[in-house]
């Protein structure tokens, strides 16, 4: 009997890759297992924890001009340098802390971004007094489903560097004295913290992130 020919593996849509087990993921996380872990368990999952939200918006500011993988690889160094992104502690940093951090090889030693992080920590405390939490403030900017693309393909994803919501949040943050919070930085923050789900169609994590959002309780004041 002639053996049946082995079927050719089905090609994945553009923007996805399959790991050794055949699991499809967004191509951007292909570089390292650590990056894939971040993609699988963090990126796009909704977050209500003020510390994590503050950390992420700061790190997105540091990422400007660099790759996110560079920042991710230094994340533990950033956490050690910035008191685990406890906003109250960072808000109390002084000039000698800036000089200490400029010499810290475990982070990106950009004086302006270091000063910005301290400034933004102080602004977090102001937001908490007004809104109860940073989380409540942030989630007010979650876009309505009608304002989102019906399908996230690679072609669509290429157009998603800002949005009306990220522009509005960026504008308001700047008005409140925040720095390094342009619309592109804010949109990347929204992607990572689950305010939008930009995992591509066919990515195995997309449905997990959607379920997490369905179970998520939006923070209130």
Buried (B, 14 or more C-beta within 10 A) or exposed (E): EEEEEEEEEEEBEEBBBEEEEEEBBBBBBEEEEEBBEBBBEBBBBBBBEBBBBBBBBBBBBBBBEEEBBEBBEBBEBBBEBBBEBBBEEBBEBEEEBBEEBEEBEBBBEBEEBBBBBBBBBBBBEEBBEEBEBBBBBBBBBBBEEEEBEEEBBBEBBEEBEBBEBBBBBBBBBBEBEBBBBBBBBBBBBBBBBBBBBBBBBBBBBBEBBBEBBEEBEEBEE
